C-alpha cells in the first residue's frame, strides 16, 4: 500500500518547436481551461505572479492584469457574474474562444475544459495551453470521437514550457510543471456539528459501495 496522496500536475503544453519567451508574453496567445480551475488557471497564474511575469496594478483586477500580460486569450467563464463581479474583466479574454451563442466563452465553449484548451493549441488557435499532465491520456481516450477530429493527440507533436522558460518533453511533467495539484476533495463548513459531518462521511462511504 502507499500513503501518497493522489495528485496531478499543472503543465503548459505547446506544439513542438514553438518558441515562447516568458518575458514577452504579450506576443503570445494562451488557452486556459477555465477560470478558477486548479491546473488550468490557479496554479499557473500563481506561479506567473510569484515570478513577476504578471503585474497587478489595480484592486480586484486579476483577470484584467492577466489579459494585459498575454497577447490573445480564451478564458472560459471569466465574464460570468461569479468571476466578474466588478464588471472590469475585458472582453479580450474571450478573443480566442469559439463557442456559439450563449456557449461563447462559457464553461460550454468549444475550448473550455482541459480537453478544450488542448484543442485550442492543437488547432493552431493558441500557442500555449495550461492543462493537466495527463491530458494526452484524456485526449487519446477520445480518439474516434468528434472532439479529436482533425487534430494530433500524439505526445511527440508537443512539448512543455517550464516556469524557468526552458522546454521539456511531455513525459517530463514531474520536473517541468507549474504546480502539483491535490486531487479533488469534498469540503464542508468548519462550523458544522460533528454528527452532521459524520453523516456526510457515512453517506459517501455507502455511495462508494453502490457505485
Secondary structure, DSSP 8 states (H G I E B T S, - for coil): ------EEEEEEEEETT----GGGGGG-EEEES-TT-IIIIIHHHHHHHHTTSS---STT-HHHHHHHHSSEEEETTTTSTTT-TTS---GGGGTT----GGGTTSTTSTT-HHHHHHHHHHTTS-SEEEEETTHHHHHHTTTTSGGGTTS---GGGEEEE-TTS-EE-GGGTTTS-S-EEE-------TTS-HHHHHHHHHHHHHHHHH-
